[in-house]
Amino acid sequence: MSEREWREASDMRRSGLTLAAVVGVAAALRFWGLADGLPHAPGADEPELMARAVGMMKTGDFNPHVFDDPGFYIHVQLIVACLRFLVGATFGEWQSLAQVSAADFYLWGRGLTAVLGTATVLLLHQAGMRWGTRYALLAAGLLAVMPLHVRESHYVLTDVPVTFFVTLTLVLSLRAHESARAWAFAVAGGAAGLAAATKYPGALAMLLPLVAVWMTPGARPSRAAGALAVMAAAAAAFLAAAPYTILDLPAFLDGYAGLTARSSGETPVEPAWLTYLEHLRLGLRTPAFLLAAAGLILGIVRVARGPGRVRWTLAVLFPVAYFLFVSRHTPVVGRHLLPLGPFVCLLAALAVVSGVSLLRRFDIGRAPRTALIGALTVAALLPPAIRSVAFDLDLGRTSTIEQAHAWIDAHLPKGARVAIETRQLQLPDAYQTINVPRLVDTFHSPGSYEQYVEEGFEYVVASSAGYGRALEAPNEHPRDHAAYMAIFEQSREVARFTPSRSHPGPEIRILALKK
């Protein structure tokens, strides 16, 4: 069977109107509620990145100093912050840098992330066109409504940007295979270098152009030259985008070593791969998840039997390699799976269109097959679309974080020293605050009630995102349970905000310390 006959259920005609609708939906879901929680209740980990970018703008020191990520997206956000400042100064919002804080720049920073998230949908369509129009539109449509990608496109974090560069690498690798020229493979390698400069696991995108050049016998001048071009371009792009990994080499090496030590030091209650599979199922919803699994099986068959081995290999190889990589590291965080998103959406589309196309072998007519494709498309798109809309609707509700901020601003004396167990709650400068991941890990030794009192703290704000597992499973976390209970029992609870349908978010407890 020829490749053209095998993909009979699709065609190569472009559908600009449908694509515009898909991209429009993607943009609407990502820009809807973009200002939620701002300026005093940003998303988890957003303050870490924004504080560094705004700090660079104010000090002129472009060294990130902390290398949990290579630093590329911090510098990108620095550019956005400078543009925002210039616009604000032009219209009289402020007269000097001293008047601004990180809170003034979140919205524009989030806007860039939303743009990159929407652009990733368009890139995935370009990749899917290597199979056909229906494949491309279904894959792009599924990513457009994918709840995990929609949610993370609202925040100033590195996960959506690295997903953009990984998808760009996929598209450029497919194009390089088609042109079979070393310079084209080098361009794909450069995109992989930018992915690595955005977030370390993005370096796995190097597999895409390297495998593509290895599977292109007619590469000019040779496959070896193409592979060298990929590696040289990737290294150059990485160093250009994250120069302080060399300029401050000791800090980079030390930070990277600390990061890897932390990522391998915690033993999860259940295997990481199993938890990540559940995150992936929730991120796609069950029908699309099952279709992606079927697409993976179909892809492995096509890699072995053809036709189109190169494009099928790229579609299958990266998600498998990336999943195995993240499954070896802790903590298990759902958004770490985002670079898989475009690939699993593509695999689900391949399962729908190509899988149904195989029914031709059983003399099933075109009309029933088209109807089945339509039914599977609805089954794949509708549940994640409903979940994404529900998420955006939740953004319009007052969260427990915002409730806690309003209560503190109204009831706590200005100048109070407060320890806050979440980075999402940012108090004004009128308070003396520290934001910590967990109250019981604040100090060099395990954090305790007495230590907070000795350090002069008057209040602590506890979040169930930190204490939840200790209270829910005390037998599995006895040390944390004892430490949290000591803090709760010895202090005086002055306010509690419990999540509900009207008020999403973690449970927040505000505790006054007794001296």
N, C-alpha and C positions, 0 to 999 in steps of 0.2 A: 504494500500500500504506500503510495507516495505521500509526502508531507502535506501536499495541498489537499488530497482526498481525506487525510486523517483529520484535518481541522475544518472539515466541511461545515460543521455547525456554526462556524464564525465566518467573518470576511474581513477584508482589510480596508473597508471604507471608513473614513473618519466621520464622526458625528460631533461636530463642533457645538451644536446646541445642547446636546445631552452632557457633553463634557463641561460646558459652562455652568449647567445646572448643578453638576456634581461639585465643582469647585466652589460655586456659590453656597451650597449647603455646608461644605467644609469650612468656609470662611465664617458663615453665620454662627455655626456651633462653636467656633474657636474665639470669636470676638464677643459673643454674647456673655455679658457679665464679667467683662475683663477687669473692671475696677473693683470687683468684689473684695471686701475686707480692707481696702486701702483707706487711709495710709497706715493704720495702727494694727491691722491684723493680716499681714501678708501670709503667703503659703509657707509651709515647712521648708526650711533651708534657703528660701529666697533672700532673707536678710544677709546671709553669709556672702553671697555673690554680690549683691548690690552694695553692701558696705565697702567691699574691696574696690569696686569700680568707682564709687563716689570718692573714696579715700584717695585713689590715684589722681582723680580730677583736682582734688583740693591740695595735694602735696606735690604732685609732679613726679612721685616715685612710682614707676610703672612695674615694679617687681611685685608679684603677688605674695611672695614670702611663704605662703602656705600652698602646698602642692597636692591637695586632695584631687584636683583636676589640673591638667597642664597649664591652663590659664587663657586659652584663646578666647573663650566666650566672655571672660571678664573684660578683656581688651575691646571686644566688640561692643559690650555694654558701656564701656568707657566712652566710646565714640558716640553712642546714642545719648548718653548723659550730657556730653558736651554740646551736642546739637540741641537737646532740650533746654539746657541752660541758656544758650545763645538766643533761642526763640523766646524764652521767658524774660530775659533781660531786654530784648527788643521791645516787648510789650509791657515793660515796667513791672513785672512780677517781683523782681529783686534787683538790687544794685551792687551786690558783691557775693562772692562765693561763701562768705561767712553766714549768709542768710539761708542757705539751703542745707538740706539733709537728705539722706537716702530716700525718705518718704516721698520726696518731690519727683522721683525718677522712676518709680515702679511701673506706672501706667505705660510709659513709652517703652520701657524694657519688656514688659509683657506683650506689648504690641508687636515687637520684633519676633518674639517667640511664636506668636499666633501667625504671623506672616510665614515663618519658616515651616510651621505645621501645615498650613494651607498649601505652600509650595511643594511639600513632600507628596501630597495627593496628586498634584500635576506630574511630578517626576515619576510616580508609580504608574500613572497612565502611560507615560512614554515607554517605560519598561514593558508594560503589558502589551503594547502594540506589536512587540516581537512575536506574539502569539496570535493576535487579532483584535478587532475592535471590541467584541463582546467581553473578551478576557480583560482588556484594558479598562473598560468602563466599570465592570463589576468589581475588579480589584480596587480601583480608585474610589468607587462608591463605598465599599466596605471600610476602607481606611478613613474616608470622610466622616463616617458615623461611629468609628471604633471608640468606645467609651474611654479606654485608657489613653489613647492619643488625644482625644478631645480634651480630657481633663488636664493633662500635663501641658497642653498648648496654652494654658492660661497663666503659666508661671515662669518666672525668670530662673530657669534651671537649665542644665546642660543636656538633658535627655532628649528633648525634641530636636535641638540643633544637631546632636550627633546622629540622630535618625535621619535628618535631612541629608547630611554628608554621606552616610552609608548608602542611602538610596541613590544619591547622585553618582556615587562610585559604581553602583550596579548599572545605571543607565550608560555611563561612560565606558564601562567594561564591555557591555554588549555592542556599543558602537565601535569600540576598538577592534573587537573580533570581526566585525563586518568590514572595516577598512583594512585590517591586517597590517597596520603601519605602527612602527615603534613609537612615533610621537603621540599617537592616539592612546596607546597603552600608558605612556608617561602622563598624559592628562588625567587618566583614570587613577594612576598612582598618586598624583597630586591631591585628588579629592580624598583618597584614603588617608593621606597624611593630615589633611584638615580634620577628618573624623577623629584621628588619634589625638590631635592637638586640642580637640574639644573635650574628649573624655577618653581615658586610657583604653577601655575595651574596644573603642572605635578602631584601634589598630588592626583588629581582625578583618576589617574591610579590605586589607591588603590581599586577602585570599582571592577576592573577586578578579582583579586584573591579572594576578599571577596565574591563576587557573585558566583564565581566558586566553592568555598568551601561550601557555603550555598546550592548550587544545586547539591552537591555530597553526597548523603545519606551514601554511603559506605566509606566515608573518615576515614582514620585510624590515630590515635586512635579514633578520633571523629571530627565532624564538629567544635565544640567549640575549640578544641585543634588546629585545622587547622587555624581558624580565629585568635586565639591568636598568633600563629606562624607568620601569615602574618603581624599583627600589630607590633609585636616585631622586626621582621626582617626589616620592613620598617623604623621604628624609628632608629634602629641601623645603617642602611645604610645611612639614611639622616644625622645623626649626624657625622658619619665617613667622609662623603663626604663634609659636610658643617659645620665643627666644630665651626666656629666663631659665628654661631647662638646661641651657648651656651657660648663660651668663651668671647664673647662681647655682652652679652644678652641685655643690655640697648640700644646699637646702633642698634641691629637687630630689637628689638621691635619698636623702634622709627622710623627706616627706613621702616618697614613693614606698620606701621600705616600711615606714610606719603604717601606711595605708594597707599594704599587703598583709602585714602582721595582724592588723585589726580585722581584715576580711577573712582571715583563716583561723582566728582565735576562738570564735564562738561556735559551739556545737548546737545546731538547731534541734528542737524537740522531734521534728519529723524531717525526713530527707529534703534537702533544699530543692532538688529537682521536682519532687512531688508538690511542694508548695508553689513552685513556679508554674507548674502545669495548671494548678488551680487558679493562679493569678491570670494565666493566659486564657483560661476558659471564661473567667469573669470579664477579662478585657475584650473578648470577642463575643461573648454569650455562647451558649451551648451549640446551637445549630452551625454557626460559622466555625466554631472550634472543631467540630466533628468533620466538617467539610475540609478544613485545613489539614487535618490528619489524613483524610482520604487523598488530598492533593499531594501530600508528602509521599505516600505509598505509590501513587501514580507517577510522581516525579522520579522516584528511584527506578521504577520500571523503564521510564523513558530514557534515563541516563544510561541504563544498560543496553537498551534495544534501539534507541533512536526513534524517529529522526529528531533533529534539533538538539543533539546532546549537549552542546555548549550552554545554551540558554537554560535548559533544564538543570544542568549541573550547578550553574550559578544560583538558580532559584532554590535548590535543595541544600547546597553545601553550606552557605553562610548561616542560615537559621539553625542547622544542626550543630555546627561548630560553636556558634555563639551561645546556644542554650547549654551545651556541655561546659563551656567556660564559666558562665555566670552561676551554674549549679554547683560549682566548686568553691564559691565564695559566700561569705555572710557579711552583714546581715542580709536576709532575704527581703528585698524591696520590690514591689510590683513594677515601678517605673523603670527599673533596670532592664526590663524586657523590651522596652520600646523599640530598639533597633530591629527587633524581630517583626514588629508590626507590619511593615510593608510586605515582607516576604510571606508571612502567614496569610495576609489578605490575598496576595497573588496566588498562593497555593490553593486557597479556598475557591478562587475564581477558576483556576485550572481544573479543579475537581468537578465543578458544576458544568462547565462548557465541554471540556474534553471527555469527562466521565460520561456525560449523557450522549456525546457524539459516538462513543463506542457501542451504543445500543443499535446502531445501524447494522451491526453484524447479525442481529437477531430479527432483521426485516421489520423493525419498528419504524413507522413512517415519520416524516419530518414534522408534521403537525404535533403529534404526541410528544416528540422530543423537545420541540420548542416550548410546548406547554410545561413540560417538566422543568426545563431550564428556568422558565418564569417563576414557577412555584418555589424552586430551590433558591432563586434570587431573593424572593420575598422573605423566605425563611431565614436567609443569611443576613439580610439588611434590616428587617423590621425590629427584632429584639435589641440589637445594639443602638439603633436610632432612638428607640423609646428610652433606653437607659441614658443616652447622651443628653436628650432633651430634659430628662428628669434631673440630671446633674446641673445643667444650666439653670433650671428653675430653682434648684436649691441655692444657687449662688445669690439669688435675690432675697433669700431669707436671712434673718439676723442670726449669725452663728453664736455658739457658746463663747467663742473667743471674743467676739464683739460685745456680747453681754458683759463678760468679765471686764473688758477694757472700760466700758461705760460705768460700771459699778465702782471700779478702782478710782477712776477720775472724779467720781462724785463723793466718795467716802473716805479714801485714804488721804492722810495729810501730805501736802507737798514736801518733798525732801526725804520721804520715807525710803528706807533701804529694803528692796524687794528682790527675792530670788524667784525666777520664773522658769517653770519646767516646760517650756516650749519656746521656739524661736518665732512662732507665729504671733505672739502677743508682744507688741512693741509699745512701751510706755513713753510718754514725753520726757524731755530732759529734766523736767521738774522733779522727777523721781531718780533715786540712785538704784539702778537695776543691773542685774546680770541675767542672761538667758542661758540655760543649761539644758543638755539633752535629757538628763534624769537627775532628780534631786539627790539621790543616794550615791551618785558618782561625781559630785561636784569637786570634792577635795582630793588630795593625794591619797588619803585613806578613805574608806567608805564614808560618804556623807552622813552626818548624824545631826540630831536636833541640837545637841550641845555645841557642835561646831558652828552651826548657823548663828546661834546666840553669841558665841565668842567672836564671830566675825562682824557682829553688829547688825545683823539682819532683823528687821521688825516683822516682816511678813514673808511667807512663801506662797507661791501659786503652783499648785500641783495639777497635772493633766493626766487623764487616764491613758493618753498615748505613752506616758512614761510608767505609771504605776499599775496600769491595767492588768498586765500578765502576772504581776506579783500577787495581786489580790484575787485574781481568778483562779490561779493555779499555785497556791502557796507551797504545796509539796514539791513542785518542780523547781521553785525559786525560793527556797527557805531564807537565804540571806537577805534578798531584796524584800521579801515579805516582812521580815522582822524589822528591817531598817525603816520601811515606809510606815509600818504600824507604830513604831516609836515616835516618828514625827507627828502622825495623826493624833495619837493619844495624848501627847504632851503639849500640843498646841491647842488653840481655840479656833474652831471653824467659824468664820464670820460670814461666809457666803458660799453657795454651791450652785453651779449651773449644769443641769442635766440635759443631754441631747434629746431632741424630740423631732417630730416631723416639721414643726415650725422653726426649730432651732437646731440645725445640724452642727456636728463637730464633736470633739471629745468632751467628757465630763471635766469640769474645772472646779477645783476647791481652793478657796482663798483662806489661808490660815494665819492667825496672829500668834506670834511667838511670845511665850511667857518668860520673862527674864528671871 
